[in-house]
């Protein structure tokens, strides 16, 4: 390769490397701010700020959804496998909301460490399958455990 | 290694001839793939067990997002060639591909928003994947604007090449955003290391659509580049002869 071109190529690579390092350091410093939500463990251990609007994310615990009979009020627990957080919400839940589904709720923690949410979003997972396959899988799961167990939080 | 192919690329006339021969093949392949892929995906692929029919937007969303990112990688490679080897055709490719990439990014963002409302409950959320994709759109806008703002061809080529190269830092961020941070956007369904989290009757039409989008991208890029080459070389004899033959 021509020495002049080689010099320019090295220069270009150095610039890319330098910018890459700078961006990596910046993102590392902003690490927590880029996360969309706090996990229940982070809320339980006090990483998440109180008295501020935060997002909490996790799987809806099976059997924890309690709906009010005369209003749209609903409370439910979310878990990340280790800790749980109770979320209280008033409004229409997204179509994908169900037990075992990942959700993200935006709101404030009150004194009892219940998240009073004003927005609940459903998180979709990367699994796609036809309904018949999903039913067949469920059937197999039921035969295996022979009775009721809560859907595994994955 | 044989570099003659690479050096021939420096000749606009050679590019004009060879691209004219390639173009019909890519056009036919692109149309066939897109027609078969979209009919298969929209009418014959099974529904999703959770999302029902709304998941079918994947057949536009994923190919557009793939091409948007690949196109940016191509811009960066063209930028390096243009800076290091001072090849004018690389600058033509960079300038012509940027608007196509911007449109692909826009389509990916738009279809994602349309899908997000029924699935997530919101059109937009400032999570890492969506934000980094929006930054990609702004990078494309920056490259287009910078290229148009500088009238001197050589300076404009250098400036856009530098911006295209620096912007590649964003590409791995888009790719790994769903793994590095908590996001609302789900992780990748297709990974090199694992089986796709989707049955074959769903991903086969998607594969056709992805290939179709790449063919469509190639066709529009070649057409734009051929026009730009003619415009830049309009004073040369071969362009005048070509245009005379056409009219």
Interface residues (C-beta under 8 A of the other chain):
Chain A: X5 X8 X9 X12 X15 X16 X19 X20 X23 X27 X31 X34 X35 X36 X37 X39 X57 X93 X94 X95 X96 X104 X119 X120 X121 X122 X123 X124 X125 X126 X127 X128 X129 X130 X131 X132 X133 X134 X135
Chain B: X46 X47 X48 X49 X50 X51 X55 X58 X80 X83 X84 X85 X118 X119 X120 X121 X122 X125 X126 X127 X128 X162 X165 X166 X168 X169 X173 X180 X181 X182 X183 X184 X186 X187 X188 X189 X197 X198 X199 X201 X202
